[in-house]
Amino acid sequence: MTPLQNRARMIVERLKQEYPDAVCSLDYIDPLQLLISVRLAAQCTDARVNMVTPTLFQRFPDAQAFADADVTEVEEIIKSCGLYKTKARDLVALGKMLVEQYDGKVPDNMDDLLKLPGIGRKTANLVLGDVFGQPAVVCDTHCIRLTNLMGLTVGKDPYKVEMQLRDILPMEEANDFCHRLVHHGRAVCVARRPQCDQCCVKDLCDYACQNNA
């Protein structure tokens, strides 16, 4: 084990103790609902998405319903989520592809998930980790910012950061670790002024050590 891998494991354990119950903040009951909720969450808060999805999923309960949907009706329901025209178009196209190619089911592998309209690696990893229990690294803005500050990763490119984390994290903990980073980023390591004096990993963090926290 390299020194970086060892430090990563220590950070994982500290955050695990600090945020034992950290989970995805989007409300969903099945793979399709999570897939759609994450698509809606682009440039939108999870709280806002959670306000919209009950109506959306009542009206369109499965992939077939989305496949048959009128785009303008979807637009009207999701309008408050922002970028609603693009998102509505993606949701209808997503439903059609799931029905035509995957028997209406959300696929359980990265390659097929990435073929779906509007779905990138972040969304695919979240679905694989949260729904299918597979090792996954959800590389969102919190993950990139915090792991850069900690000195675990370098750069802002989501794919490159994901690959760096796959090299150093215990992968059985990776998905939950990413959820904990979101909580830590909101509660302590806030973007404008990290509260290093309150941080449970300050002795393991490059930024905190360099700033004598």
Backbone as a ProteinNet text record, in pm:
[ID]
protein_1_A
[PRIMARY]
MTPLQNRARMIVERLKQEYPDAVCSLDYIDPLQLLISVRLAAQCTDARVNMVTPTLFQRFPDAQAFADADVTEVEEIIKSCGLYKTKARDLVALGKMLVEQYDGKVPDNMDDLLKLPGIGRKTANLVLGDVFGQPAVVCDTHCIRLTNLMGLTVGKDPYKVEMQLRDILPMEEANDFCHRLVHHGRAVCVARRPQCDQCCVKDLCDYACQNNA
[TERTIARY]
84.1	0	87.6	59	136.5	95	180.1	141.4	10.1	-11.5	-134.9	-255.8	-241.2	-350.9	-382.3	-277.7	-296.8	-368.7	-328.3	-393.5	-538.8	-562.6	-700	-787.2	-734.3	-810.2	-841.8	-745.4	-767.4	-876.1	-873.9	-977.4	-1114.2	-1118.4	-1243.6	-1301.6	-1216.9	-1263.7	-1309.2	-1237	-1276	-1413	-1431.6	-1560	-1672.6	-1638.6	-1737.1	-1788.8	-1699.2	-1739.4	-1819.3	-1780.1	-1844.5	-1983.5	-1998.7	-2126.5	-2168.5	-2204.6	-2232.3	-2353.8	-2447	-2572.7	-2585.9	-2474.5	-2479.4	-2531.9	-2632.1	-2690	-2719.9	-2757.4	-2800.2	-2921.5	-2921.9	-3031.2	-3149.4	-3141.5	-3254.7	-3351.4	-3480.2	-3582.2	-3613.1	-3609.1	-3640	-3675.3	-3744.6	-3779.6	-3734.9	-3683.8	-3637	-3528	-3458.2	-3346.9	-3386.6	-3504	-3546.8	-3567.1	-3627.8	-3650.6	-3519	-3420.4	-3290.7	-3225.2	-3228.5	-3168.7	-3228.2	-3359	-3426.7	-3401.6	-3402.2	-3378.7	-3240.1	-3141	-3004.9	-2996.2	-3064	-3064.9	-3128.2	-3234.3	-3300.5	-3214.8	-3126.5	-3047.1	-2932.6	-2906.5	-2800.5	-2834	-2742.4	-2761.7	-2893.3	-2926.9	-3048.1	-3022.5	-3088.9	-3068.6	-3148.1	-3095.4	-3167.5	-3303	-3307.1	-3433	-3540.4	-3502.1	-3597.5	-3643.8	-3549.7	-3585.6	-3686	-3662.2	-3752.3	-3892.6	-3905.1	-4037.1	-4112.1	-4036.3	-4094.2	-4127.2	-4041.2	-4052.6	-4178.8	-4239.5	-4363.3	-4470.1	-4489.9	-4587.1	-4541.5	-4412	-4357.7	-4374.9	-4341.5	-4346	-4488.2	-4576.9	-4717.3	-4774.8	-4735.4	-4784.6	-4714.3	-4584.6	-4505	-4435.3	-4503.4	-4453	-4346	-4325.4	-4227.4	-4168.9	-4075.5	-4007.3	-4104.7	-4202.7	-4300.7	-4378.4	-4413.5	-4487.5	-4404.1	-4275.3	-4187.9	-4171.3	-4161.2	-4145.7	-4265.6	-4383.2	-4506.7	-4541.9	-4461.4	-4496.4	-4489.2	-4571.7	-4562.8	-4456	-4355.3	-4243.7	-4292	-4391.1	-4438.3	-4501.2	-4562.7	-4620.5	-4509.7	-4405.2	-4290.4	-4226.7	-4211.7	-4153.8	-4230.2	-4361.2	-4444.2	-4423	-4407	-4390.3	-4253.1	-4149.2	-4012.2	-3958	-4043.4	-4000	-3912.6	-3944.1	-3871.1	-3730.9	-3696.7	-3564.2	-3456.5	-3495.9	-3397.3	-3359	-3315.9	-3278.4	-3387.4	-3511.8	-3620.3	-3648.6	-3623.9	-3649.5	-3554	-3425.7	-3326.7	-3352.9	-3382.1	-3405.8	-3530.4	-3636.8	-3760.2	-3736.3	-3664.2	-3632	-3550.2	-3454.4	-3372.6	-3456.2	-3549.9	-3630	-3718	-3776.3	-3858.7	-3771.1	-3656.4	-3564.2	-3510.4	-3485.3	-3438.9	-3542.1	-3668	-3774	-3782.9	-3771.9	-3779.9	-3665.2	-3543.8	-3429.9	-3439.5	-3484.4	-3499.3	-3601.2	-3711.3	-3815.4	-3766.3	-3702.2	-3662.6	-3542.1	-3449.7	-3324.4	-3301.9	-3373.2	-3344.3	-3470.1	-3573.6	-3696.6	-3755.2	-3732.8	-3788.7	-3714.3	-3602.5	-3525.4	-3399.4	-3357	-3231.8	-3115.9	-3020.8	-2908	-2818.4	-2747.8	-2665.8	-2516.3	-2477.7	-2335.4	-2305.8	-2181.9	-2140.8	-2159	-2115.9	-2120.6	-2261.5	-2358.4	-2496	-2556.9	-2526.1	-2578.4	-2531.4	-2406.8	-2351.8	-2411.4	-2480.1	-2547.1	-2679.6	-2729.7	-2860.5	-2852.7	-2954.6	-2954.2	-2938.2	-2843.7	-2825.3	-2755.4	-2705.7	-2643.7	-2491.9	-2421.7	-2276.1	-2223.5	-2094	-2031.4	-2077.5	-2098.7	-2141.7	-2275.1	-2371.1	-2502.2	-2491.7	-2416.7	-2401.3	-2339.5	-2235.8	-2172.6	-2268.8	-2348.9	-2444.2	-2546.1	-2596.7	-2693.3	-2628	-2508.6	-2439.1	-2410.7	-2369.8	-2336	-2457.1	-2554	-2667.3	-2773.2	-2795.7	-2903.3	-2852	-2738.7	-2690.5	-2577.1	-2534.6	-2434.5	-2297.5	-2265.9	-2135.2	-2037.1	-1906.6	-1807	-1818	-1827.3	-1850.7	-1790.3	-1746.3	-1693.7	-1776.8	-1859.2	-1946.2	-1869.7	-1818.1	-1726.1	-1801.2	-1864.6	-1935	-1846.1	-1902.3	-1820.8	-1764.3	-1841.4	-1790.5	-1672.2	-1687.6	-1581.8	-1453.3	-1463.6	-1345	-1280.8	-1360.9	-1306.9	-1241.3	-1309.9	-1257	-1135.5	-1139.3	-1023	-902.3	-925.8	-815.1	-755	-839.9	-791.7	-716.7	-768.6	-705.2	-571.7	-551	-429	-438.8	-561.2	-580.8	-581.5	-624.2	-632	-577.7	-549.7	-500.8	-585.7	-629.8	-702.8	-852.4	-921.5	-1066.2	-1143.3	-1073.7	-1141.9	-1207.9	-1341.2	-1410	-1359.8	-1334.5	-1288.2	-1151.3	-1060.4	-925.2	-927.3	-1010.2	-1022	-1080.8	-1181.7	-1239.6	-1134.6	-1053.8	-951.6	-846.1	-809.5	-714.4	-771.2	-899	-961.6	-975.8	-1001.9	-1010.5	-877.1	-768.8	-636.5	-603.9	-667.5	-625.8	-733.6	-859.9	-966.7	-989.7	-1031.9	-1086.5	-1222.3	-1231.1	-1347.9	-1479.7	-1473.6	-1597.5	-1655.1	-1573.6	-1618.1	-1639.8	-1603.5	-1594.7	-1728.2	-1834.7	-1964	-2011.4	-2005	-2046	-1952.6	-1824.2	-1727.2	-1768.6	-1812.1	-1853.3	-1976.3	-2070.6	-2185.9	-2140.4	-2043	-1994	-1920.7	-1854.1	-1788.9	-1891.8	-2007.3	-2112.9	-2155.9	-2179.7	-2219.9	-2110.5	-1986	-1873.6	-1855	-1873.5	-1859.5	-1966	-2083.1	-2191.7	-2181.5	-2133.3	-2134.5	-2006.5	-1891.8	-1762.7	-1670.6	-1642.2	-1546.4	-1619.7	-1678.9	-1758.8	-1668.4	-1721.4	-1637.9	-1569.7	-1642.1	-1584.5	-1485	-1511.8	-1420.5	-1428.8	-1343	-1342.9	-1322.2	-1404.5	-1394.8	-1297	-1169.7	-1068.8	-1060.5	-1088.4	-1079.8	-1185	-1290.7	-1397.3	-1385.8	-1280.6	-1271.1	-1210.5	-1273.9	-1228.3	-1107.7	-1071.7	-956	-848.9	-849.7	-758.4	-611.3	-579	-439.3	-398.6	-496	-469.4	-487.7	-520.7	-557.1	-445.7	-402.4	-296.2	-334.2	-455.9	-497.7	-492.3	-546.1	-547.4	-405.9	-321.9	-183.9	-106.3	-126.5	-56.4	-103.4	-225.7	-279.8	-276.7	-199.3	-177.5	-307.7	-401.7	-531.1	-518.3
-120.2	0	125.3	217.5	340.7	437.1	535.9	636	706.9	734.3	801.3	711.3	583.8	489.3	478.1	477.9	469.1	592.9	710.9	834.5	837.4	791.3	785.8	696.9	582.8	491.9	556.6	630.9	698.7	805.6	879.3	980.5	914.4	804.6	729.6	691.6	640.2	595.4	712	823	940.2	991.6	1004.4	1054.7	954.7	828.3	724.1	740.6	774.4	797	926.5	1027.9	1159	1160.3	1086.9	1085.1	939.9	867	722.9	692.4	786.3	759.7	836.2	883.4	963.1	880.2	933.5	867.4	973.2	928.9	1019.6	1099.7	1228.8	1314.1	1321.5	1251.9	1244.4	1135.2	1160.7	1062.1	972.4	841.3	747.3	611.9	530	396	286.5	324.3	222.6	282.5	198.5	248	358.1	345.8	447.1	582.3	581	707	774.7	697.5	758.2	813.2	736.4	779.2	912.7	922.8	1044.6	1159.8	1130.4	1235.2	1296.2	1212.6	1265.1	1350.1	1308.4	1390	1526.5	1528.7	1654.8	1742.9	1680.3	1754.3	1834.3	1816.3	1894.4	2043.1	2119.9	2264.1	2294.6	2209.3	2226.2	2159.7	2206.6	2145.7	2015.7	1925.4	1801	1830.2	1931.7	1966.3	2005.5	2082.5	2122.6	2001	1912.6	1791.3	1708.6	1696	1617.3	1677.3	1806	1869.5	1838.3	1812.2	1791.7	1645.1	1555.3	1414.9	1341.5	1371.1	1298.1	1312.3	1433.4	1455.1	1387.9	1400.7	1342.3	1191.1	1125.5	979.2	925.4	1006.3	964.8	965.5	1066.4	1077.6	979.1	956.7	867.4	763.9	653.5	559	461.8	451.4	355.2	402.7	324.4	362.8	376.3	287.8	294.7	426	468.8	594.6	713.3	712.6	819.7	810.6	688.5	669.3	724.6	712.3	757.3	902.7	966.5	1099.2	1207.4	1307.8	1431.1	1517.5	1556.6	1632.5	1759.2	1824.8	1950.3	1927.6	1812	1781.8	1758.8	1688.2	1667.7	1802.2	1887.4	2020.7	2097	2092.7	2169.3	2122.4	1991.3	1936.6	1970.4	1966.1	1982.2	2123.7	2216	2350.5	2417.6	2397.6	2465.9	2410	2301	2240.3	2305.6	2394.9	2457.3	2365.9	2426.6	2351.1	2250.5	2288.4	2190.6	2137.3	2216.5	2167.5	2053.4	2073.3	1968.2	1845.7	1868.1	1756.1	1677.5	1746.8	1677.9	1593.1	1649.3	1575	1449.4	1464.6	1349.9	1242.5	1283.3	1185.6	1102.6	1166	1092.1	998.9	1049.1	965.4	850.5	878.4	775.3	664.5	703	603.5	517.6	580.4	505.5	406.4	449.4	358.8	242.6	271.3	163.6	60.3	107.1	16	-63.3	5.6	-58	-150.2	-117	-192.3	-269.2	-232.2	-294.1	-346	-373.4	-430.3	-343.7	-212.8	-121.1	-114.2	-186.4	-191.9	-106.3	-51.8	23.6	-75.5	-63.4	-157	-143.6	-252.9	-255.4	-255.1	-193.1	-184	-48.3	-5	128.5	149.3	55	73	101.8	24.5	44.8	171.9	202.8	325.8	448.6	446.6	562	579.5	478.3	490.1	565.3	579.4	641.1	792.9	854.5	1000	1079.1	1171.8	1260.5	1199.8	1077.1	1008.5	1004.8	1059.8	1058.1	968.3	971.7	881	907.5	1034	1064	996.2	1013	951.2	799.6	747.6	602.2	543.6	608.9	560.5	563.5	668.5	678.4	565.2	536.5	427.7	292.7	271.4	144.6	124.3	231	219.3	209.4	299	305.7	199.9	167.1	73.3	-69.9	-84.8	-219.4	-266	-180.9	-221.3	-250.2	-189.2	-210.4	-102.4	-133	-31.1	86.7	207.3	323.8	448.7	539.8	669.2	778.7	844.9	950.7	1082.4	1122.7	1236.2	1366	1421.9	1549.1	1664.1	1784.2	1901.1	1892	1837.7	1821.6	1725.6	1614.1	1513.1	1571.6	1641.3	1698.7	1803.8	1895.4	2005.2	1954.5	1866.6	1820	1730.1	1639.2	1550.6	1626.3	1732.8	1821.3	1889.3	1946.4	2014.8	1919.2	1799.4	1700.8	1652.1	1668.5	1619.3	1475.6	1425.2	1288.8	1285.1	1395.1	1401.7	1534.9	1538	1659.8	1684.8	1809.7	1845.3	1847	1903.1	1922	1831.9	1757.9	1672.4	1554.7	1541.6	1437.8	1296.5	1264.3	1128.9	1102	1198.2	1179.6	1169.7	1251.6	1244.2	1109.6	1063.3	931.8	822.1	823.9	720.5	728.3	849.9	865.3	806.3	832.2	779.7	628.3	574.1	428.2	361.5	434.2	379.1	380	468	483.7	449.4	448.8	421.4	271.9	229.1	93.8	92.6	23.4	40	-3.1	-90.3	-128.1	-11.2	90.7	208.3	330.5	319.6	438	509.7	435.3	499.3	578.8	517.3	586.9	703.7	686.9	794.6	918.3	898.7	1012.1	1081.8	1005.7	1067.4	1148.2	1094.8	1164.8	1292.8	1293.2	1416	1526.5	1490.6	1589.5	1650.7	1565.5	1614.6	1701	1655.9	1730.2	1863.8	1863.3	1985.6	2088.6	2042.5	2134.3	2182.4	2094.3	2125.8	2191.9	2151.2	2194.8	2252.5	2174.9	2217.5	2296.2	2407.7	2488.3	2559.1	2585	2630.8	2764.8	2860.3	2994.4	3004.9	2933.1	2937.2	2806.6	2710.5	2583.4	2605.6	2540.1	2552.8	2447.9	2469.1	2367.9	2337.3	2436.5	2414.2	2314.8	2294.9	2201.6	2067.3	2050.4	1935.5	1812.7	1699.3	1573.8	1513.3	1567.2	1513.7	1620.1	1725.9	1837.5	1796.9	1698.7	1653.9	1566.2	1526.4	1442	1518.3	1646.8	1727.4	1824.2	1821.5	1911.8	2057.8	2093.7	2233.7	2281.6	2202.1	2241.3	2251.8	2157	2157.9	2277.5	2308.5	2420.9	2555	2557.9	2681.6	2682.2	2589.1	2582.2	2575.5	2499.4	2487.2	2399.5
0	0	0	-87.1	-96.1	16	46.8	147.6	112.9	-15.8	-56.9	-35.7	-67.2	-44.3	104.5	185.7	330.5	384	335.9	379.8	333.3	212	160.9	248.8	289	375.6	510.1	563.4	691.1	678.2	568.1	543.7	528.6	455.8	439.2	575.2	664.3	795.6	882.8	877.9	957.8	913.8	782.9	732.4	758.4	760.2	790.9	933.8	1024	1163.2	1177.4	1100.1	1109.8	1046.4	935.5	861.7	835.1	940.7	923.2	837	830.2	759.8	628.7	575.2	452.3	335.3	268.3	150.6	44.9	-70.9	-177	-130	-155.6	-107.3	-203.8	-316	-408.2	-363.5	-375.9	-339.4	-459.4	-437.9	-546.5	-487.3	-565.3	-518	-614.2	-731.9	-825.7	-915	-991.7	-1074.1	-1171.2	-1234.1	-1330.6	-1262.8	-1145.7	-1075.1	-1038	-994.7	-962.8	-1088.6	-1195.5	-1322.1	-1367.3	-1361.8	-1405.5	-1308.2	-1179.6	-1080.1	-1094.6	-1120.2	-1136.8	-1262.9	-1368.2	-1490.1	-1462.1	-1385.4	-1352.7	-1262.3	-1184.4	-1085.8	-1147.3	-1275.4	-1340.4	-1331	-1270.8	-1251.2	-1179.3	-1084.8	-1004.2	-869.2	-764	-632.9	-619.7	-537.4	-510.6	-446.7	-361.4	-294.6	-396.3	-495.8	-599.8	-680.1	-715.1	-789.2	-709.3	-578.4	-494.2	-485.8	-512.9	-515.7	-645.2	-750.7	-883.6	-911.8	-864.6	-906.9	-861.5	-746.3	-714.3	-822.8	-871.7	-979.7	-1108.6	-1138.1	-1261.1	-1263	-1151.5	-1149.3	-1135	-1081.3	-1078.8	-1220.8	-1297	-1434.9	-1527.7	-1504.6	-1590	-1500.8	-1470.4	-1370.5	-1419.1	-1550.6	-1599.8	-1732.7	-1785	-1908.9	-2025.4	-2032.5	-2141.6	-2137.2	-2018.4	-2004.4	-2052.1	-2019.9	-2069.1	-2220.4	-2271.5	-2415.7	-2492.6	-2434.3	-2499.8	-2467.9	-2384.6	-2333.2	-2439.9	-2422.3	-2500.2	-2433.2	-2509.6	-2453	-2383.2	-2438.9	-2379.1	-2241.6	-2222.2	-2090.7	-1988.4	-2029.9	-1941.3	-1907.2	-2008.1	-1987.1	-1879.8	-1887.5	-1793.8	-1650.3	-1631.9	-1496.9	-1439.7	-1523.8	-1473.4	-1492.8	-1530.2	-1568.8	-1463.2	-1336.7	-1229.6	-1207.4	-1275.3	-1258.5	-1345.1	-1436.1	-1523	-1638.9	-1749	-1870.1	-1906.3	-1880.9	-1886.4	-2026.1	-2128.8	-2264.6	-2300.6	-2272.4	-2299.4	-2213.7	-2086.8	-1995.9	-2036	-2072	-2112.9	-2237.1	-2332.4	-2454.7	-2420.9	-2329.7	-2289	-2220.4	-2135.2	-2061.3	-2154.1	-2253.4	-2349.7	-2433.3	-2478.6	-2556.6	-2472.4	-2344.5	-2251.7	-2238.8	-2220	-2210.3	-2335.1	-2451.4	-2577.1	-2591	-2555.9	-2569.4	-2471	-2348.5	-2250.3	-2297.6	-2355.2	-2403.9	-2524.4	-2618	-2744	-2730.1	-2640.5	-2634.8	-2504.9	-2397.7	-2267.8	-2198.1	-2275.5	-2220.7	-2109	-2119.2	-2020.7	-1889.3	-1879.5	-1754.8	-1765.3	-1652.2	-1647	-1646.7	-1739.5	-1743.8	-1621	-1590.2	-1468.7	-1498.8	-1610.2	-1643.1	-1706	-1689.3	-1732.7	-1882.4	-1963	-2108.6	-2158.2	-2110.6	-2156.2	-2097.9	-1973.9	-1914.4	-1991.3	-2036.1	-2107.1	-2246.8	-2296.7	-2426.5	-2415.1	-2293.2	-2273	-2288.2	-2346.2	-2368.6	-2238.6	-2238.1	-2123.8	-2004.7	-2017.5	-1904	-1919.7	-1821.6	-1820.4	-1710.2	-1689	-1592.5	-1449.2	-1414.1	-1277.2	-1246.9	-1335.8	-1317.7	-1320.6	-1415.9	-1427.5	-1301	-1248.7	-1126	-1008.2	-999.5	-888.8	-894.4	-1012.7	-1028.5	-998.3	-1050.4	-1026.7	-878.6	-810.9	-669.6	-579.4	-598.2	-506	-532.7	-658.5	-692.3	-705.7	-772.9	-803.3	-712	-618.9	-520.4	-577.8	-690.6	-752.4	-707.6	-706	-671.8	-768	-713.9	-799.1	-736.5	-821.9	-777.1	-843.7	-764.9	-816.5	-810.3	-923.7	-929.1	-958.8	-855.7	-872.3	-826.6	-820.3	-786	-644.8	-550.5	-414.2	-412.4	-480.2	-485	-541.9	-652.8	-716.8	-627	-575.7	-495.1	-367.3	-295.1	-167.1	-183.1	-279.5	-295.3	-348.8	-426.3	-466.6	-344.4	-258.8	-138.9	-46.6	-31.9	55.5	1.6	-129.7	-191.1	-238.2	-247.4	-297.3	-449.3	-510.5	-656.7	-706.2	-836.6	-901.3	-1025.4	-1043.9	-1164.7	-1146.1	-1243.5	-1237.2	-1333.2	-1416.9	-1513.7	-1440.7	-1447.7	-1370.7	-1398	-1523.9	-1555.8	-1494.4	-1507.1	-1453	-1300.4	-1236.5	-1090.9	-1049.7	-1122.1	-1092.3	-1100.3	-1205	-1221	-1110.9	-1070.7	-960.2	-831.5	-806	-685	-689.9	-806.2	-818.5	-784.8	-804	-773.8	-624.9	-548.8	-408.5	-305.8	-345.5	-249.3	-231.9	-112.1	-98.3	-168.5	-280.2	-367	-302.6	-203.8	-136.4	-54.9	-30.7	44.1	-44.8	-172	-258	-275.9	-298.8	-324.2	-203.2	-85.2	36.8	67	37.7	57.2	-22.1	-144.8	-228.4	-170.5	-115.5	-49	72.5	144.6	264.6	228	114	68.4	44.2	-9	-31.4	102	201	332.8	394.3	384.1	441.6	370.2	239.1	161.1	193.2	231.9	267	411.6	499.8	642.9	692.1	638	692.8	585.9	484.2	381.1	272.6	315.4	223.5	123.5	6.4	-104.8	-78.2	-24.4	-11.2	103.5	211	324.5	402	370.2	443.4	593.4	673.2	819	872.4	844.4	875.7	1025.1	1109.4	1254	1302.4	1223.6	1260.8	1187.8	1109.6	1018.8	1085.5	1063.7	1124.4	1053.2	936.8	863.2	841.2	921.3	895.6	902.7	985.8	995.2	876.7	795.7	678.8	548.1	558.6	442.2	405.2	280.7	234.5	254.5	218.5	228.6	373.1	464.5	605.6	661.1	626.7	676.2	621	494.4	431.9	487.1	538.6	594.7	747	803.1	948.1	1027.4	974.6	1042.4	1166.8
[MASK]
+++++++++++++++++++++++++++++++++++++++++++++++++++++++++++++++++++++++++++++++++++++++++++++++++++++++++++++++++++++++++++++++++++++++++++++++++++++++++++++++++++++++++++++++++++++++++++++++++++++++++++++++++++++

